[in-house]
């Protein structure tokens, strides 16, 4: 059986030259491991640039506008992280880990991009926002809640009418559960 010349040329072209590192896809080697396999996004047009003031727990952060000292308690839309011990809550399994991870992902001073869904605030007066992080090395944008759900630091939870990314977060949760990541492994009943 004769092998067509074009096929031979393609086969030879894919063999690495001695001493050359084989080419891999961009995400396989350069993606930040803290992103837990989240895919990059294009920033939506309606985001506002903000700065992380502090992390309260696994699904609540304090954000400021650049060059402003006033912070806004901000609830990340579409997730529920395990609770921390507080005046109205008891510490849940994996609450400290979720809070610590979010603090590492969004250290004080991190520039983020916040997007409003339908509602502006929740019943506790916190802003409701989808938050995107820009990876310093790649310049890619990532949906913070997707990272939290993929890593098993939060559950996907729908809060209509603010459900813009519910499908993405449900898919991320299925992956985390299947991989037994985060609290899915640590807090099994």
N, C-alpha and C positions, 0 to 999 in steps of 0.2 A: 504494500500500500504506500503510495507516494504521498509525502507531506508537502503541502503547498508552500512555496517559497515565502509568502507573506507570514504564515504561521511560524516558520523558522526564524524570521527576522524578529517577530514579536517575542518569541521565547528567549532569544539571545539578548534582546534589549532589556529584559527584566532580570537578568542575572547580574548581581552586584559585582563591580570590579573589585579585585583583591584589595583589601584594606579599606574599602568604602563601607560606610554604615548603610544598611538597607533603609530605604525610605518607608516611613510609617505615616499613618494618618495623623493629622494635627492633634486631634483630641486624645489619641492614645498615649502620648508622652507629655503633652504640655498642659493638660487640664489640671487645675488645682484640685487636689484630693479632697479638700474641704467642700467641694461642690457636689460630691457624691454622685457624679455622673449626670448632673443637670446639663441640659443643652443650652447654648447661648441664645439670647433673644435680641431682637432689634428693639431699642427703646421706643415705647409708644410716644406719640406726639404730645400727649397731654400730661406729661410728668413735670413735677417741680423738683428742682435741685434742693436738697436739704443735707444736714450734717447730723451724725449721730452724737447725741449728748450723753446718753447712757442706755444700758439695757436693764429693764425692770425684771423680766422673766422670759420664758421661751416664746412668747407671742406678743409681747408689749415692749416697745422701745420709746425713748424720748428723743425727739428730733427738733432741731432748730433750723431756721433759715440761715443761709450764710451771712456772716457779720451781724448776727442777732443773738442776744443773750437769752431770750425767752425760749423755753422749751415747751414742746407739745407732746403730751402723752399720746402715743400712737399705737393702735391695735392693728396687728397684721391680719389682713382679711383672708378668710378661707381656711384657717387652721385652728386647732385647739392643742396647745402644748400642755404637758403635765404641770400641775400647779406647784407653786412654791409656798412655803409656810408664810402666812400673812394674817392680818387682822380678820379677814373674812374667809380664809381658805386654810386647809391643812396641806402639808407637803405631800405630793403624790410621788409614786415611783417614777424615777427618771426626771423629776422636776429640776433638781440641781444640775444634772447633766445637760438638759435642754437649755437652761439659762446660761451655763458656762459656754456651751458651744456657740450660742447666738452672740455672746460677748466676744468670742474669738473671731467669729465671722465678721462682726460689725464693731470693731474697737472704737472707742471714743475718738471723734474727729473724722471718721470715715464719711466720705461724700456718698450719698445715695440719691436715688430718684424715686419720688413718691407719686403714686397715681391714685386718684380718687375713683371709686366705682360709682355707685348711685348715692349712697348715704354719705354725709360728711362726718358725722360723729355717732358713737354708740350711746346707749342710755347712761353710761358713766362719764360722758363728756370727753372720751378719748377720740382723736381723729381715727377714722377708718381708712387705711391705705394699703395698696399693693406696693411693695418696695423692691426696687431693683438695685443691685450692687454691680459696680464695674470692676472686673478683674484687672488688677494693676499690670500684670504681665501681658495678657492677651488683648486687653481693651474691650473684651466682650461683656455684655450685660447679662446678668442672671437674676431670676425671680427668687428672692430670698425664701419665700414660703415653699417653693418647689424644693430647694436645697434642704430645708428643715424636714419636710415630709420624706424625701428620698433617704435621708440619714436616719430616719426613725426617731426624730426629736419632736415631732408633732404629728397629729392626725389631720387628714383632710376633713373639713367640716363646712358644710354649706350654710351660709347666713343670707338667705334671700332678703332683699333684692340684690345684694352685693355678691354676685356669683360669676363674675367675668372669667375667672380662671379655674372654676370648679372642676371641669373635665381634666385639665392638666394635673391638678392636685390629686384627683381620684386615681389617675393612672400612676402617679408617683407613689401613692400609698400602696397600690397593688404590688409595685416593684419592691418597696421596702418590706412589706409583709412576706412576700415570696422569698426575699433574701434574708429574712429574719434579722433585720437591722435595728439597732437602737433599742427603744423600749419594747418593740415586738419580741425581742429575745429576752431582755432583762426583766420584763414585768408580766410574763405569761402567767395566767391564773391557773 
